[in-house]
């Protein structure tokens, strides 16, 4: 059996890396694996931590804050994945903590048309799984989320991207896309899709990749017996990151739909962010203002 590549992108990740690396042996149990890390010009001790705790890892320093997709591409190139030497690739955030045997269950799930497998994700300190499965964006789903909220609307497939049915997280479930904190990609899927889209600095890159894979005949599926803890990020509270997430969501929709549909989708997203802003949510206020700026969607710079 060919080895599995574990690909990680770091940026000022020194505080979370020791926990990630400590969990790797149990998480990767039963597999032959290699670790490849792309560091996006960290200003802390990330690279030193890697060299001390994972001296066998392949580390590539991009020399700039290149973004998540660019980091993935750099790590894959450094690992030699484009040469087809791996059975599968695990794309991991450094704030992931895989539980015992997680990776092997993910890799075992790569069969037939299934090209991407994701685990059951738990938030730190919670014993119920995170809603990580998503439906493709649509105008009706954006409106549903704007009017009644994504968690309530998630019970109705036409009204939300978010899959909130608890039963969907208790069985192998197909989805249009899934949270990209930890995903396993087959060698065949990776070869068919090619590099990740670096025009998305952060957010929507995993959406674009899963949808591109689906267009090529590959399925994204949840494997509920594979479990990991995600320490989480600050997109929900940071106005800058929430704005980036919102703009990239609309940008991606525009790439896959016509001008009129995109204008409707943008209006629905704007309605959501404006209504949340009126309730005092600062991140939504920033996102709404960005959506109203002329040319906001022509290019979305990184933080």
N, C-alpha and C positions, 0 to 999 in steps of 0.2 A: 504494500500500500504506500502511495506517495505521501509525503508530509503535508501538513496543513500550515499555511502562513497565518500568523496573528499580526494584524496591521493596526497600529495605534498612531494617532496624531496628537502631539502635545503642544501646549502653549501655556507657559507658566504653571506647569502641572506638578511641581515638586511635592506639594502637600498631599496629593492623591495617589501618586505613583507607587509608593511603598505598599499601600493596601492592594492596589491592582496587581502588582508583581507577586505579592505574597499569596494571592488567591489563584494565580495562574496554574500552578501544578495540579491542584485539585480540580479546577475547572476544565483543564485539558487532559485529564486522566484518560488513558486508553488510546491516546493519539500520539503520533510522532509530529512534533511541531517546531516551528521556527518563529522567532519574534523579530519584527521589523518596525522601527519607530521613525516617524518623521517629526522633527521638532521645528516649529514655526517661530524661530528666533526668540526663544524664551529669555526673559530678563532675570529669572530666578535660577535655582540650582537644578533644573530639570535634567539637563544633560549629564551633570555630575552624578545625580542620583541613579540615572540609567547605567552609567559606566561602573558604578559601585555595586549596584544590586542586580544588574543583568548584563554582566560583561560579555556574554555570548550573543547578545542582541545585535542586529544590524541597525545602526543609527545613522540617519541622514539629516543634516542640518540644512534647511531650505534657505537660511540667511535672511528671511523676511517673514512677516506675518502673512503667509500666502493664502490662508483659508483652509477649510476642512477638506474640500474636494481635492485641492492641489496637494495637500499633505498626503492624502490617500494615494494619489497617483505617484508621488515621490517615493513613498514607502514601498509601494508595489514594484516600482522600477528597481529600487535598491535590493529588494528581495529576489528579483529575477522572475516575478510572477508572469510577466508578459512572455517569458520563454516557455510557459506551460508546465513548469516543474512541480506544481502543487496540485493536490487533489481538490482543495477548497481553500477559501480565504475567509478568516474572521475579521470583520471590521469592528474595532472596539473603541469606545471612549475610554480615557484613562480613569474615569470615575465609575467604571463598571466593576462589580465584584461577582465573578461567576461562581455558582455553587457547584458542588461535586458532580462531575460527569456532564456538565452543561454542554461543552463543546462537542463531545462525541454524539450526543443526542441530536444536536443541530446538524452535524455532518451526516449522520445516518438518515436524516430526513430529506437529504438532497437526492431525490430519485425521480426518474421520469422527467416530467415537465416542470417539476419544482426546482427552481434555480436559486431561490433566496429563502432561507429559513431564519425566523427570529424566535427568541425565547420568551417565556413569561417573565415580565419585568416587575420588580417590586421597588417601591420607593423606600428609602432608608427609614426604619422605624415603623413601617406599616406591614400588616400581614395580609392585606388584600392586594391583588395584582393591579398594576397601572394599566389604564386603558391605552394600549399602544397601537391598536389596529386602526386603519383609516380607509375610507372610501375616497374615490377620486373627487376632486372639487367639481361643483356644479353651481349654477345660479340658485336653484331651489335649495340646495344645502347651505349656501351662504346666507340666504334669506332666513331659513329656519334657525340657523345659529344666531342671526341678528335679532330675531323676534322672540325666541323662547330659550336661547342659550344652548350651547352645544351638548351639554350632558343630558338635558331633557329631550332635545331634538334627536339625540343619538339613538333613541329607541325606534326611530322611524328612518329607514334607510334613505328615503328621498329628502330628508330634512337636515342631515348632518353628515359631515365627514367622519366624525368620531364613532367608533363601534363601541357601544356601552352595554350590549347584551352580555350578562355574566356567563351565559352558556358558551359564547364564542371563545371564551378564554379557558374553557374546560376540555376542549377537544381540538384536534388539528383543524385550523380554520384558515381559509384563504382570504386574502385582503388585497385591495389595490396597491396599498403601500403600508409601511409600518415605521414606527419610530426607529431611527438609525443608530441608537446608542450601542447596539450589538446586533450584528447580522452576519450570517454565513452565506457565502456566495459560491456556487459551484464553478469549477474551472471552465465548463462549457458556457455558462451564463456570462462569466467575466470576459471570455474571449469574444463572445457575440456582441456584448455591449461596448467593449472598449473602455477607454478612460472615463473617469467621472467628469462631470461638467464643471469646470473651474470658474465659469461665469457666475456661479452661485458661491459667494464667499462663505456664507454660513446660512443654514436653513434652506429647505427645499431641495438640497442636493440629493438627499435620499429619496425624496418624492420623485424627482425627475428620473433617478436611476431605476427605481422600481417600476415606474410607468414605462420607461424605455424597455426594460426587460420584458414586461408584459406584452408590449407591442411586438416583441420578437418571439413570443410564445412561451416565456418563462413565468412561472407562478411564484408569488410571494406567499408563504404560509407560516403560521404560528405553530411551534412545537411546545405544547404546554408542559411536557415532562422536563424540558430544559429550563432552568431557572437562574436568574441573576438579579442582583440588587443594583439599582442605579441611584447614585447619590444625588443626581439632579443638577439643573442649571439655574440661571437667573433670568431667563427670557421672560418669565411671567412678571417680574418686578422691575426689570431694567427698561426704561423707555427706549434707549438706543437699540437694544437687542430685539424688543418687541416690534419696533418700527422696521427693523431689517427683516424679521420673520414675516411681517404683514406685506411689505413691498415684494419680497421674493415670492410669496404665495400668489400674488396677482401677476407678477411677471411670468411665472411658470404657466399659469392659466392662459395668459395671452399668447404664449408660444404654441399652445395646442388648440386654440380656438380663434375664430374670426374677431374682427374689430367690434362688431355690435355686441356679441356675446361677452367679450371681455369688458366692454363698458358697463354692461349690466352686472357682471360679477364684481367689478370694482365698486360700483354703487352699493351693492349689497354688503360688501366688506366695510365700506365707509359708513354705512348705516350702523353696523355692529359697533365699530370703534367709536363713532360719535355718541351712540347711546350709552356706552360704557364710560366715555369721558364725562358725560353729563352726571354720571353717578359718582364722579370723583376719581376715576382711575387715571392716573397720570400717564401710564404707558400707552393707554388707548388715545389720550389727548395728543401725544406725540405722533402716534401712527396715523391718526385722522389728518393732522396737519400735513404730514408727509404725502398722504394720498392726494391731497388737494394741490400740491405744488406742481406747476407745469413741468413736464419732463421727468417726473420723479421715477418713472418706471423704465427710463432708457438705460439706466445703469445704477446698480446698487453697490456703493462702495462698502468696504468692510469697516468695522469699528476702528 
